[in-house]
Each structure stands twice: as C-alpha cells, then as structure tokens.
C-alpha cells in the first residue's frame, strides 16, 4: 500500500509513540491533581509548552494553549478574537475557519472574504482593501490545504498592522507547522497547529497566542490551560505531539528538500495529456493538486485505492460537506469540469521515489482507461 494522503493525516511516529507510552500506562495521572505524580506532570507540561513553542516563536512574547485539534484552535481564535466590528478572512480557508466565520455572521458580526489568486493564495491587495478601523480580526491560512499555495503571512501580517494596529492577526498553520521553515514576528497574535499532520496522534492541537493578548475561553469548566481551555489535558497526545514536532524540526530543511524531489518526480511523471497541475511550483512541496478534466476525482480515488494507492480529492474535512465541487478550487477560477476531477496527493518524508513513480503509473493508467471508455 502506498499512502499519499498525508495532508489529511500522517502515520503516527512509532518511536514517539513508544517513548510516550508511559503516559498511558504508568504516569497516567491528572496534571491538575495536587499529589506528587499529578504535580510532576503539571511541571512537565510547562516544559512541553516551551519546547513546542521554541520551534517557531519565543516564550517571552508568546504562549501556547493545548486543544483537542487544529479545528478547535481555529474556532477559539475566531470566536475569541472576532467579537466586534468586522472580521476579514479569505475564500481559501480550511472549513474550520470558513465555517466559524459564517457562524460569526449568524451572530451579527460582519465577515468579509478576500478573493484568491488562481493558485489558491490570497489576493493580498483585495484582503487589505477589506480592512478598516472596525476590523477586529484578520485570519489568513499559512498553507492552502487544497492547493499547497503558501501565503506570505509575515508580510501580510505586517501590512495588516500598518492598516489597523488594533486588528488581531491569526493564521491557520496546520499544513505549515513542521514542514515550512519560518519564525514568528511581532505582528502575529494567534496561530493554530495540529499534531497528527506531522507524526503525532489525532486528538491534540494547539493555539499559539501573543502573551499579553486577552481572549475569552472557548471551552469552560475546570480552568485548565490557564483558564483558556478547560478539560483534563491529554498528556499522552501532548507528549507525542512534542516528540514528533521536535523530531520533524530537527531535519525540517532536509525533509523539505527531499519532499520537493518527490513532488517534482510526480509532476514530471504524470501524463500532461491527462492531468493539469493546479498547485504552484513555489507552493508547499508537501501538497500536489492535479485535475483530470472529464473524469470524477472520486472515481479515480476508489480505483487507485483498489490498486494499492491512497490519495485524496481535496480537504478530508470538506469531503464531509457532500458538495460535488470544492469551494476553494472554484474560488481559484477552475471550471466545474476540471474541479470535478481534482485529486490531492500529499507527501511525507517517509515516502520514497519508487512509491511516487508507481503512483504516477497507477494514476496515468486509471485516467487513460477512463478516457478510452468515454471516447
């Protein structure tokens, strides 16, 4: 089996799972408990926070709140930061931001959506034109989860603050964290990450926030996570997250270069008469989105699965919306015939060149057979 749907979820790192196993079997205590075992876990979680945070920011100006996933982190950012005036975001957001923004509209907050460029990146000029003195929050995805386009959030955040220094800047970094090298600047307020995209387990994410930023909690209860996210912490998941993140960042440049070779190999090996490449060459190498016009992507996905190749047709979360065409792909200006045949192939440093070559052969064969049948 060849697994090329890593943008949906990645294989948990076996070494990290083994190291963290003790937090399930022996050190299973509640980190809010007052006895020694619980208090020691409380101290360990403080260090874990610092370790993860250090990978992209400093712990002087930023702090980290553990959540159950990237979706919860996105929701907390939007509902915590977009509480007045208007909220500005993009048509290319993951559904965790896009749906939350639409819920804000139902609650009486004006939401403005910036257009996309043809590669899925935000039209920065249009985005900035939507910001005014009543804008409370601007949310721009770091790496588009459907095309892999990278938004220059450092430059965008700077220009947002120049236009309205009081507007909060949030970015969904789920497809960037552990994959795209970068560091926070002073213009960042909120940033969402997830564990299971880089070798951690499902059920764990985090919201990184500017330390002096006051936002209301999204989940209420016992006051864990400095009162910002109640609920007993998932210590096992958090430790897996830390270990996987530290491991990925130790070789982030090497992984980036290797995955770029995988991406290039697949681009070169796919039959250009059958497939159109939608992902930009300067996008994240971890995602390659293509279209086979006239052949349904879902059909290709199932035939590829039968042949031992697992790929996606777009955002795994969006597939639950039961819509035939991806709203993000349509917002890129792609026609419906091409949008119907969209496939998202996403890589991991664990993949090999041989797997990619075999994947290209499988995809070329499936689409050619379908075209021959339809001819």
C-alpha positions as CSV (number, residue, x, y, z in Angstrom):
1,X,0.0,0.0,0.0
2,X,1.3,3.4,-1.0
3,X,0.0,6.2,1.3
4,X,-0.1,9.7,-0.3
5,X,-2.8,11.4,1.7
6,X,-0.6,12.9,4.4
7,X,-2.3,16.3,4.3
8,X,-5.4,14.5,5.7
9,X,-3.4,12.7,8.4
10,X,0.0,11.2,8.8
11,X,1.2,7.9,10.2
12,X,2.0,8.3,13.9
13,X,5.7,8.1,14.5
14,X,6.4,4.7,16.2
15,X,9.4,5.9,18.1
16,X,7.4,8.8,19.6
17,X,4.5,6.5,20.5
18,X,6.9,4.1,22.3
19,X,8.6,6.9,24.2
20,X,5.3,8.4,25.3
21,X,3.7,5.1,26.2
22,X,4.4,5.5,29.9
23,X,1.9,8.5,30.0
24,X,-0.8,6.0,29.2
25,X,0.3,3.0,31.3
26,X,2.2,4.3,34.4
27,X,2.3,8.1,34.5
28,X,-1.4,8.4,33.7
29,X,-2.2,11.0,36.5
30,X,-4.3,14.1,36.2
31,X,-1.9,17.0,35.8
32,X,-4.3,19.2,37.9
33,X,-4.0,16.9,40.9
34,X,-2.1,18.0,44.0
35,X,-0.3,14.8,44.7
36,X,3.3,14.4,43.5
37,X,2.6,12.4,40.4
38,X,0.0,14.9,39.2
39,X,2.1,17.9,40.0
40,X,5.1,16.5,38.3
41,X,3.1,16.1,35.1
42,X,1.9,19.7,35.5
43,X,5.6,20.8,35.5
44,X,6.4,18.5,32.6
45,X,3.5,20.1,30.5
46,X,5.0,23.5,31.2
47,X,8.3,22.3,29.7
48,X,6.5,20.7,26.7
49,X,4.8,24.0,26.0
50,X,8.1,25.8,26.0
51,X,9.7,23.1,23.7
52,X,7.0,23.2,21.1
53,X,6.8,27.0,21.2
54,X,10.5,27.4,20.8
55,X,10.3,25.8,17.3
56,X,8.7,28.9,15.8
57,X,8.5,31.6,18.5
58,X,9.8,32.7,21.8
59,X,8.2,32.1,25.2
60,X,8.8,35.7,26.3
61,X,6.2,37.2,23.9
62,X,4.1,34.1,23.1
63,X,2.3,31.3,25.0
64,X,0.7,28.0,23.9
65,X,-2.8,26.6,24.7
66,X,-3.3,22.9,24.1
67,X,-6.5,22.0,22.3
68,X,-8.1,18.8,21.0
69,X,-7.2,19.6,17.4
70,X,-6.4,22.3,14.8
71,X,-10.2,22.9,14.2
72,X,-10.7,23.7,17.9
73,X,-7.7,26.0,17.8
74,X,-9.1,27.8,14.7
75,X,-12.5,28.1,16.4
76,X,-11.1,29.5,19.6
77,X,-9.1,32.1,17.5
78,X,-12.2,33.2,15.6
79,X,-14.7,33.2,18.4
80,X,-12.2,34.7,20.9
81,X,-10.8,37.3,18.5
82,X,-13.7,38.2,16.3
83,X,-16.1,39.6,18.8
84,X,-16.9,43.1,17.4
85,X,-16.9,45.2,14.2
86,X,-16.0,43.0,11.2
87,X,-13.8,40.0,10.6
88,X,-11.7,39.7,7.4
89,X,-10.6,36.3,6.1
90,X,-10.2,34.5,2.7
91,X,-12.1,32.3,0.4
92,X,-9.3,29.8,0.7
93,X,-9.6,28.9,4.3
94,X,-9.9,25.5,5.8
95,X,-13.5,24.7,6.8
96,X,-12.5,25.2,10.4
97,X,-12.1,28.9,9.8
98,X,-14.6,29.3,6.9
99,X,-17.5,27.7,8.8
100,X,-16.6,29.5,12.0
101,X,-16.6,32.8,10.1
102,X,-20.0,32.0,8.7
103,X,-21.2,31.3,12.3
104,X,-19.9,34.7,13.3
105,X,-22.2,36.2,10.6
106,X,-25.1,34.4,12.2
107,X,-24.2,36.1,15.5
108,X,-24.2,39.6,14.0
109,X,-20.5,40.1,13.1
110,X,-19.8,41.3,9.6
111,X,-17.5,38.9,7.7
112,X,-15.6,39.9,4.6
113,X,-13.9,37.3,2.4
114,X,-10.9,38.2,0.3
115,X,-10.6,36.7,-3.2
116,X,-8.0,34.1,-4.2
117,X,-5.3,34.1,-6.9
118,X,-5.5,31.2,-9.4
119,X,-3.1,29.1,-7.4
120,X,-5.1,29.3,-4.2
121,X,-3.1,32.0,-2.4
122,X,-5.0,35.1,-1.2
123,X,-5.2,38.2,-3.3
124,X,-3.3,40.3,-0.7
125,X,-4.3,43.6,-2.3
126,X,-8.0,42.7,-2.0
127,X,-7.6,41.4,1.5
128,X,-6.0,44.7,2.7
129,X,-8.8,46.7,1.0
130,X,-11.3,45.0,3.2
131,X,-9.7,46.1,6.5
132,X,-10.8,49.2,8.2
133,X,-10.8,50.8,11.6
134,X,-13.6,48.4,12.8
135,X,-11.8,45.2,11.8
136,X,-11.3,43.1,15.0
137,X,-9.6,40.0,13.4
138,X,-7.9,39.0,10.2
139,X,-7.4,35.3,9.5
140,X,-5.2,34.1,6.6
141,X,-4.3,30.5,6.2
142,X,-0.5,29.9,6.0
143,X,-0.5,27.0,3.5
144,X,-3.7,26.4,1.5
145,X,-4.7,22.8,2.4
146,X,-6.2,22.1,-1.1
147,X,-3.5,23.6,-3.4
148,X,-0.5,23.9,-1.2
149,X,-0.1,27.6,-2.1
150,X,1.9,29.5,0.6
151,X,0.7,32.8,1.8
152,X,3.4,35.2,2.8
153,X,1.9,35.7,6.3
154,X,4.9,37.6,7.6
155,X,4.4,40.3,5.0
156,X,0.6,40.2,5.2
157,X,0.6,40.4,9.0
158,X,2.9,43.5,8.8
159,X,0.6,45.2,6.3
160,X,-2.5,44.3,8.3
161,X,-1.0,46.0,11.4
162,X,0.0,49.1,9.3
163,X,-3.6,49.4,8.3
164,X,-5.1,48.7,11.7
165,X,-2.7,48.2,14.6
166,X,-5.6,47.0,16.8
167,X,-6.8,44.2,14.5
168,X,-5.7,40.8,15.6
169,X,-3.9,38.6,13.1
170,X,-4.5,34.9,13.1
171,X,-3.2,32.2,10.8
172,X,-4.2,28.5,10.4
173,X,-0.7,26.9,10.3
174,X,-1.8,23.3,10.3
175,X,-0.3,22.5,6.9
176,X,2.8,24.6,7.6
177,X,3.9,23.6,11.1
178,X,6.8,21.1,10.9
179,X,7.0,21.5,7.1
180,X,7.7,25.1,6.2
181,X,10.6,26.8,8.0
182,X,9.6,30.2,9.5
183,X,9.6,32.2,12.7
184,X,7.0,34.4,14.3
185,X,7.3,38.2,14.1
186,X,5.8,40.8,16.5
187,X,2.8,41.2,14.2
188,X,1.4,37.7,15.0
189,X,-1.4,37.3,17.5
190,X,-2.8,33.8,17.0
191,X,-1.6,30.7,15.2
192,X,-3.2,27.2,15.0
193,X,-1.3,23.9,14.8
194,X,-2.1,20.2,14.9
195,X,-0.3,17.1,15.9
196,X,-1.5,14.4,13.5
197,X,-0.2,16.2,10.4
198,X,3.4,15.6,11.4
199,X,3.6,12.2,13.1
200,X,1.7,12.9,16.3
201,X,-1.7,11.4,17.1
202,X,-5.2,12.6,16.4
203,X,-6.9,14.4,19.3
204,X,-4.2,17.0,20.0
205,X,-3.5,20.5,18.7
206,X,-2.6,23.9,20.0
207,X,-3.3,27.6,19.7
208,X,-0.3,29.8,20.0
209,X,-1.1,33.3,21.2
210,X,0.6,36.6,22.0
211,X,1.2,36.5,25.7
212,X,-0.5,39.8,26.6
213,X,-3.5,39.2,24.4
214,X,-6.7,38.7,26.4
215,X,-9.2,36.4,24.8
216,X,-12.2,34.5,26.3
217,X,-12.1,30.8,26.6
218,X,-13.9,28.6,24.1
219,X,-14.5,25.7,26.4
220,X,-15.4,26.3,30.1
221,X,-15.0,24.1,33.1
222,X,-12.2,23.4,35.5
223,X,-9.9,26.2,34.3
224,X,-7.1,24.2,32.8
225,X,-4.7,25.7,30.3
226,X,-4.5,29.0,32.3
227,X,-8.3,29.2,32.1
228,X,-8.3,29.3,28.3
229,X,-9.3,25.7,27.6
230,X,-10.9,23.6,30.3
231,X,-10.7,19.9,30.4
232,X,-8.1,17.4,31.7
233,X,-5.1,17.6,29.4
234,X,-4.4,14.7,27.0
235,X,-0.9,14.1,28.4
236,X,-0.1,11.1,26.1
237,X,-1.2,13.0,23.0
238,X,0.6,16.1,24.1
239,X,3.9,14.2,24.7
240,X,3.5,12.5,21.3
241,X,3.0,16.0,19.7
242,X,6.1,17.3,21.4
243,X,8.3,14.4,20.4
244,X,7.1,14.3,16.8
245,X,7.4,18.1,16.4
246,X,11.0,18.1,17.8
247,X,11.9,15.2,15.5
248,X,10.5,16.9,12.4
249,X,12.1,20.3,13.2
250,X,15.5,18.6,13.7
251,X,15.5,17.8,10.0
252,X,13.0,20.3,8.6
253,X,15.3,21.6,5.8
254,X,16.4,18.1,4.8
255,X,12.8,16.9,4.8
256,X,11.7,19.9,2.7
257,X,14.4,19.2,0.1
258,X,13.6,15.5,0.0
259,X,9.8,16.0,-0.3
260,X,10.5,18.6,-3.1
261,X,12.1,15.9,-5.1
262,X,9.1,13.6,-4.6
263,X,6.8,16.4,-5.7
264,X,9.0,17.2,-8.8
265,X,9.1,13.5,-9.7
266,X,5.3,13.2,-9.6
267,X,4.9,16.4,-11.6
268,X,7.2,15.1,-14.3
269,X,5.8,11.5,-14.3
270,X,2.1,12.4,-14.7
271,X,0.9,12.3,-18.3
272,X,0.3,16.0,-19.3
273,X,-2.4,15.0,-21.8
274,X,-4.4,13.5,-18.9
275,X,-3.6,15.8,-15.9
276,X,-3.4,19.5,-15.3
277,X,-1.2,20.6,-12.4
278,X,-3.1,23.1,-10.2
279,X,-0.5,23.5,-7.3
280,X,2.0,26.3,-7.8
281,X,5.7,25.4,-8.2
282,X,6.6,27.7,-5.4
283,X,4.0,26.2,-3.0
284,X,4.4,23.7,-0.3
285,X,6.1,20.6,-1.7
286,X,4.1,18.5,0.6
287,X,0.9,19.0,-1.5
288,X,0.4,18.4,-5.2
289,X,-3.1,19.0,-6.5
290,X,-4.0,18.0,-10.1
291,X,-7.1,17.8,-12.2
292,X,-8.2,15.1,-14.7
293,X,-10.9,17.0,-16.6
294,X,-13.9,14.9,-17.5
295,X,-13.2,12.1,-15.0
296,X,-14.6,12.3,-11.5
297,X,-11.9,12.6,-8.8
298,X,-13.9,10.3,-6.5
299,X,-13.9,7.6,-9.2
300,X,-10.1,7.9,-9.6
301,X,-9.7,7.8,-5.8
302,X,-11.6,4.5,-5.5
303,X,-9.8,2.8,-8.4
304,X,-6.5,3.9,-7.0
305,X,-7.4,2.5,-3.6
306,X,-8.2,-0.8,-5.3
307,X,-4.7,-0.6,-6.9
308,X,-3.0,0.0,-3.6
309,X,-2.7,3.7,-3.8
310,X,-4.3,6.0,-1.2
311,X,-4.8,9.7,-2.2
312,X,-7.4,12.4,-1.6
313,X,-9.7,14.6,-3.6
314,X,-9.2,17.7,-1.5
315,X,-9.6,18.5,2.1
316,X,-10.7,15.4,4.0
317,X,-12.8,17.7,6.3
318,X,-14.5,19.3,3.4
319,X,-15.5,16.0,1.9
320,X,-18.0,15.6,4.7
321,X,-19.9,18.6,3.3
322,X,-21.3,16.4,0.5
323,X,-20.7,19.0,-2.2
324,X,-19.6,17.9,-5.6
325,X,-17.2,20.8,-6.2
326,X,-14.6,22.2,-3.8
327,X,-15.5,25.9,-3.0
328,X,-11.7,26.6,-2.7
329,X,-11.0,25.1,-6.1
330,X,-13.8,27.1,-7.7
331,X,-12.6,30.3,-6.0
332,X,-9.3,29.7,-7.8
333,X,-11.2,30.2,-11.1
334,X,-11.1,26.5,-12.0
335,X,-14.1,25.4,-14.2
336,X,-16.5,22.8,-12.9
337,X,-15.3,20.1,-15.4
338,X,-11.8,20.3,-14.0
339,X,-13.0,20.8,-10.4
340,X,-14.9,17.5,-10.7
341,X,-11.6,15.7,-11.4
342,X,-9.4,17.2,-8.7
343,X,-7.0,15.0,-6.8
344,X,-4.8,16.0,-3.8
345,X,-1.6,14.0,-3.5
346,X,0.3,14.8,-0.3
347,X,3.7,13.6,0.8
348,X,5.6,12.7,3.9
349,X,9.4,12.3,4.4
350,X,8.6,8.6,4.9
351,X,7.6,8.3,1.2
352,X,10.0,7.1,-1.4
353,X,10.8,7.9,-5.0
354,X,9.8,4.4,-6.0
355,X,6.4,4.9,-4.4
356,X,5.9,8.1,-6.3
357,X,6.9,6.6,-9.6
358,X,4.5,3.7,-9.0
359,X,1.7,6.2,-8.0
360,X,2.2,8.0,-11.3
361,X,1.9,4.8,-13.3
362,X,-1.3,3.9,-11.4
363,X,-2.9,7.3,-11.9
364,X,-1.9,7.5,-15.6
365,X,-3.4,4.0,-16.3
366,X,-6.6,4.7,-14.5
367,X,-7.3,8.0,-16.2
368,X,-6.3,6.8,-19.6
369,X,-8.6,3.7,-19.2
370,X,-11.5,6.0,-18.2
371,X,-10.9,8.3,-21.1
372,X,-10.8,5.3,-23.5
373,X,-14.1,4.1,-22.2
374,X,-15.7,7.5,-22.6
375,X,-14.3,8.0,-26.1
